[in-house]
C-alpha cells in the first residue's frame, strides 16, 4: 500500500515496528521505497531497499504465543536518494513490503501488526 504524507509533512527517514511471531530458523525482511513530490519518476518503478533490523538478531519467539517487537531502520538512517542526477533529501510518498522466510513450511513467522513512522 502506498502512503502519501500531508502537505508540509515531508520526512527524511523511516522506521518500521512489527509485533511478530518469529521462531528459530525463520526471518522477517522489511523493504521500503520512497519518492519526493518533485521527483518526476513513476513511484511504481522505484526499487525497494532492504531495511536493517535494529532489534538484536538473536531475538526469537519461544512459543506460538510469544509475540516479540522488532524494529527496522533504513541502512544509513536517511532515505536520501538520487534520481535523474538530482539528490532528494526528503520524501512525501512511501511504501513498505514485508517478506517472511523459513527453513520449514510448518512453522512460519507471523506478523500481528505493523507501524511505519515517517521521521523528520
N, C-alpha and C positions, 0 to 999 in steps of 0.2 A: 504494500500500500504506500502511496506517495503522500508525504506530509508537506504542506506549504505553510510557512510561518506568516503571521500577520505583518502588515507593513510596519516598518520601523523596528522589527524584532529579529533582524538578521543575526545569525550565530556564527561563531568561529570554531567551535568544537562540538563533539557529540559523545555522549556516554549512554550505554545501554545496560540496564539492570534486569536480570532474569531470575525468577524463582523457579527452580527446576529440580527434577529427579535425575541425577547423573551417576549411575552405578559405575563401578570399576570396569575398565575396558571400553568405556564409551567416551564421547566427547561432543561438545556443542560448539560450533563455529558460528560467529556472528560477522556479517558483512554489512557495509554501508556504501551509499553513494550520495553525492551532494551536487547541487547546482546553484550558482549565483544567478540572481534575477537578470543580470546584464549579459550572461553567457548565452550566445545565440545557438549553441549546440542543443540537440534534442536530448532531453533527460533520459529517455528510454535507451539511448545508445551509449550512455556513460557506463563505465565498468564499475563493478562492485569491488571494494577494498576490504581485506580481512582485518578485523579488529583484534587487539591484543587483550587477553584475559588478565584483568587486574587482580582478581581473586587468586589465591595460591593455586597452582596447578595440581596440588595434591588433594584439593577439596573434592570429596566424593560423597555420595549418599550411601548410608549404611543399611538401609532398608527401603522397602517400597513406599513407605510414607515419610521418608526423610527428605524433605524439600530443602534445598540449600540456595543461598543467594549467590549469584555470580555476576560480577561487574566487568564490563568490557569497555575499553577506551580506544581511541584512534592511536595508531602506532607512534605518531610523532606528536601527539596531544594537540594537533591542529588539523583542520580539514582543508588548509590552503592547497590549491591545485592550479595547474596551468592548462589553458585551453586556447588553441589558435594563437600561441605566443603571448597571451595575456594572463597574468597571475591574478587569481581571485583569492582573497583572504577570508571571505565570509560566504555564507550560503543562505538561501531562502527556502529551498526545497531539498528534502532528503527522503531516503528510503532505507529500510533495514531488512536484511534477509538472514534467516536462521537455518543452519544445516546441522542435523543431528546424525551422528555416526556411531556405529557399534561393531564389535567383533562378532556378535551373535545376533540372531533375529528374534530371540525370545526375551531379551532384557534390554530394551531400548530406552534412551533418555526421553524425558517428557518435560515440556515447558508448561508451567502452571500459569504464569503471567509474565509480561514484559513491559518495561518502561523505557522509553527513549527520551533523553533530556538533551535539548539543544542548548549549548552553553555560549555565553557572550565572551 
